[in-house]
Amino acid sequence: WQDHRNLIWVGTDKGVCRFDGKNFEVFTTEDGLLDNTINCIFQDAKLNLWFGTPRGACRLNNLDGKFEIFSEKQGITGAINSGLKDKQNQIWLTSDEGVYVLQDDVLKEKILPQNGLAGDFINCILQDANANIWFGGNLGVSKITNRRFMILDAPNGLLKNTPVTATVEDKKGKVWIGTNNHLLSYENKKIGIEKSDISVRSLFLDSKNTLWIGTIGDGVFQLK
């Protein structure tokens, strides 16, 4: 993750590393980090950095440089796998026990499969250009549009009960979906198969609208 000061933050299983272009500095539980294993990193509207860990989330306060914990005491349990700040400045945290929504540092809502999620283990989250929230989980993809949930399906049932590992939206509004077997795309309310026999681990869109695909066992691909 690159923050507002152009510092690079890298999550590892031994803490989080900060790189200023010359030197690395490592932060661990000894510095106030909740857990040394970092699953995700993102930044909020106040330029605080959030870190998802196996035991909840923690936030690095942009003003005083101190870590703040968000876990069982705040009603957040389980591993935090991904997160984002939405257009209303709410914080969304996905976990292996559903999705948590925080507003002004208070837990506002916990979203579960009975609310419309495709499973309770959510790996990734995306807010698209139209403010829809997408969730990729171990049982497929769901999204919220105007507070209404929809579970997406794909040709031949490819998304039914299929682990979704990554999502990203390109500059043309196409949403890319990575699974453990395929790279899919969503456009004009239809899901298409872009590439088969590929286990997608991560998706990244660069400034030139090039899609980078990190895989398990097959290296890195580019789609332009």
PESUL-V792458 format. One record per backbone hydrogen bond with DSSP energy under -1.0 kcal/mol. CO is the residue of the C=O (numbers start at 1). NH is the residue of the N-H. Records with the same first field share a line. If there is no record, write none. Layout:
CO=NH, NH
This chain:
1=9
3=6
7=3
8=19
10=17
12=38
15=12
16=27
17=10
18=25
19=8
23=20
25=18
27=16
28=31, 33
29=32
36=15
40=52
42=50
44=47
48=44
49=60
50=42
51=58
52=39
53=56, 80
56=53
57=70
58=51
59=68
60=49
61=65
66=61
68=59
70=57
71=74, 76
72=75
82=94
84=92
86=89
90=86
91=102
92=84
93=100
94=81
95=122
98=95
99=111
100=93
101=108, 109
102=91
103=106
106=103
109=101
111=99
112=115, 117
113=116
117=119
120=98
121=138
124=136
126=134
128=131
132=128
133=144
134=126
135=142
136=123, 124
137=140, 164
139=161
140=137
141=152
142=135
143=150
144=133
145=148
148=145
150=143
154=157
155=158
157=160
159=162
163=180
166=178
168=176
170=173
174=170
175=186
176=168
177=184
178=165, 166
179=200
181=198
182=179
183=194, 195
184=177
185=192
186=175
187=190
190=187
192=185
195=183
199=216
202=214
204=212
206=209
210=206
211=223
212=204
213=221
214=201, 202
219=215
221=213
223=211
